[in-house]
Amino acid sequence: EDRSDEDFFKTLLKRKTTRNFDKNKKMSFNDLSTLLKYAFGIHGTRKLYDSGVITVKKTSPSGGGLHPTEIYLLVMRVHGLKEGLYHYNTVKDTLCLLKEYSLNEAVKKARIFSAGQEYTSFSSVMFFFTTRYYRNFWKYRKNSAAYSVTIRDAAHLCQTFYLICSKLNIGCYTAAINHTN
């Protein structure tokens, strides 16, 4: 059965990587907020056993429901935001400015963070997925697969991120690797 005319499948078929960004165009704050909320935000909580530990519901699965991945952003071109390095607080659904940069400083950081690949500095925002290992390792400390679960967690988030970017018509690229260095 051909389902290519249904919204979800249209979005899935639109998913692609891009390396072309218009450095004169800024991302809307609304698009950034939507992307953060639906790719990384919390959409429900529940108590885990009687331990007081809370597990959260997000749009992507996570091993043990522990969600160890945190998101940092290098903002270069977003309406209403200063250029700089931010942390996304999922609990409060807020951005915290960690370090303000000028546009030129942010562009230089983008090139450094992407192994010298210039196209990344034309994007509006760079997203960095980091892992809080303690969130998984307390539960899986005796399991040799604990580390690989955190990698799968980031992979699930990346795919959700890509699909939301596709739905919002936002260009997206993944890890930058420079084989010449």
C-alpha positions as CSV (number, residue, x, y, z in Angstrom):
1,E,0.0,0.0,0.0
2,D,1.4,3.4,-1.0
3,R,1.2,5.8,1.9
4,S,3.4,8.6,0.5
5,D,0.5,11.0,0.6
6,E,0.1,10.8,4.4
7,D,1.7,13.5,6.5
8,F,4.1,11.3,8.4
9,F,5.4,9.5,5.4
10,K,5.7,12.8,3.5
11,T,7.9,14.0,6.3
12,L,9.9,10.8,6.3
13,L,10.5,11.1,2.6
14,K,11.6,14.7,2.9
15,R,14.4,13.8,5.4
16,K,17.8,14.7,4.1
17,T,21.2,16.0,5.1
18,T,22.2,19.4,3.8
19,R,25.5,21.3,3.7
20,N,24.1,24.5,2.2
21,F,23.0,27.2,4.6
22,D,22.1,30.8,4.0
23,K,24.3,32.8,6.4
24,N,22.0,35.8,5.8
25,K,18.9,34.0,7.1
26,K,18.1,33.6,10.8
27,M,16.1,30.7,12.3
28,S,12.9,31.8,14.0
29,F,12.8,31.5,17.7
30,N,9.5,29.6,17.3
31,D,11.1,26.9,15.1
32,L,14.0,26.5,17.6
33,S,11.6,26.2,20.5
34,T,9.5,23.6,18.6
35,L,12.6,21.6,17.7
36,L,13.9,21.6,21.3
37,K,10.5,20.8,22.9
38,Y,9.6,17.9,20.5
39,A,13.1,16.4,20.0
40,F,14.4,16.7,23.5
41,G,11.7,18.0,25.9
42,I,9.9,16.2,28.6
43,H,6.3,15.2,27.9
44,G,5.4,13.5,31.2
45,T,7.0,12.0,34.3
46,R,6.4,9.1,36.6
47,K,8.0,7.8,39.8
48,L,10.2,4.7,39.3
49,Y,9.5,2.1,42.0
50,D,9.6,3.4,45.6
51,S,13.1,4.9,45.2
52,G,12.0,8.4,44.5
53,V,13.7,8.3,41.1
54,I,11.7,10.0,38.4
55,T,11.6,8.7,34.8
56,V,10.4,11.0,32.0
57,K,8.5,10.5,28.9
58,K,10.0,11.9,25.8
59,T,9.3,11.5,22.0
60,S,12.4,9.2,21.7
61,P,13.0,6.0,23.5
62,S,15.8,5.7,26.1
63,G,17.3,2.6,27.7
64,G,15.6,2.2,31.1
65,G,13.8,5.4,30.5
66,L,16.8,7.3,31.9
67,H,17.5,9.8,29.1
68,P,21.2,10.5,29.7
69,T,21.6,12.8,26.7
70,E,21.9,16.5,27.3
71,I,21.8,19.2,24.6
72,Y,24.0,22.2,24.2
73,L,23.7,24.8,21.4
74,L,26.0,27.2,19.7
75,V,23.6,29.9,18.5
76,M,24.8,32.0,15.6
77,R,21.6,33.2,13.9
78,V,18.3,32.9,15.8
79,H,15.8,35.8,16.1
80,G,15.6,37.0,19.6
81,L,18.6,35.2,21.0
82,K,22.1,36.4,21.6
83,E,24.9,34.6,19.9
84,G,26.6,32.2,22.3
85,L,26.8,28.8,23.9
86,Y,23.5,27.6,25.6
87,H,22.3,24.6,27.6
88,Y,18.8,23.3,27.1
89,N,17.2,22.6,30.5
90,T,14.6,20.0,29.7
91,V,13.0,20.2,33.2
92,K,12.2,23.9,32.8
93,D,12.0,23.9,29.0
94,T,14.4,26.8,28.9
95,L,17.7,27.8,27.4
96,C,20.5,28.9,29.7
97,L,23.2,31.2,28.2
98,L,26.5,29.8,29.3
99,K,28.8,32.1,27.3
100,E,27.9,35.0,25.1
101,Y,29.9,35.4,21.8
102,S,29.9,38.0,19.0
103,L,28.8,36.5,15.7
104,N,32.4,36.4,14.5
105,E,33.4,34.5,17.7
106,A,30.5,32.1,17.3
107,V,31.4,31.4,13.7
108,K,35.0,30.7,14.6
109,K,33.9,28.3,17.3
110,A,31.6,26.5,14.8
111,R,34.6,25.9,12.6
112,I,36.7,24.6,15.4
113,F,33.9,22.4,16.8
114,S,33.3,20.9,13.3
115,A,37.0,20.0,12.5
116,G,37.4,23.1,10.2
117,Q,34.4,22.5,8.0
118,E,33.3,25.9,6.9
119,Y,29.7,25.2,5.9
120,T,28.8,24.6,9.6
121,S,29.5,28.3,10.3
122,F,26.7,29.3,7.9
123,S,24.1,27.4,9.9
124,S,21.8,29.1,12.4
125,V,22.6,26.8,15.3
126,M,24.9,23.9,16.1
127,F,23.5,21.2,18.5
128,F,25.8,19.1,20.7
129,F,24.6,15.9,22.2
130,T,26.4,15.1,25.4
131,T,25.9,12.2,27.8
132,R,25.5,12.2,31.6
133,Y,26.8,8.7,32.1
134,Y,25.8,8.5,35.8
135,R,22.1,8.6,34.7
136,N,22.5,5.1,33.2
137,F,25.5,3.7,35.1
138,W,23.8,3.7,38.5
139,K,21.2,1.3,37.1
140,Y,23.4,-0.7,34.8
141,R,26.8,-0.5,36.6
142,K,27.3,-4.3,36.4
143,N,26.3,-4.5,32.7
144,S,29.0,-4.2,30.0
145,A,26.4,-2.8,27.6
146,A,25.7,0.3,29.6
147,Y,27.9,2.5,27.4
148,S,26.3,1.2,24.2
149,V,22.8,2.0,25.5
150,T,23.9,5.7,25.8
151,I,25.0,5.6,22.1
152,R,21.6,4.2,21.1
153,D,19.9,6.9,23.1
154,A,21.7,9.6,21.1
155,A,20.9,7.8,17.9
156,H,17.2,7.8,18.7
157,L,17.3,11.5,19.5
158,C,19.2,12.3,16.3
159,Q,16.5,10.6,14.1
160,T,13.7,12.4,15.9
161,F,15.6,15.6,15.5
162,Y,16.0,15.0,11.8
163,L,12.3,14.2,11.3
164,I,11.3,17.4,13.1
165,C,13.8,19.5,11.1
166,S,12.2,17.9,7.9
167,K,8.7,18.7,9.1
168,L,9.7,22.3,9.8
169,N,11.7,22.7,6.5
170,I,14.9,23.3,8.4
171,G,18.2,22.1,6.9
172,C,20.1,19.7,9.1
173,Y,23.5,17.9,9.1
174,T,25.1,15.4,11.4
175,A,28.6,14.8,12.8
176,A,31.4,16.7,11.1
177,I,34.5,14.6,10.4
178,N,37.5,16.0,8.6
179,H,39.6,13.2,7.2
180,T,42.4,15.5,6.2
181,N,43.4,16.4,9.8
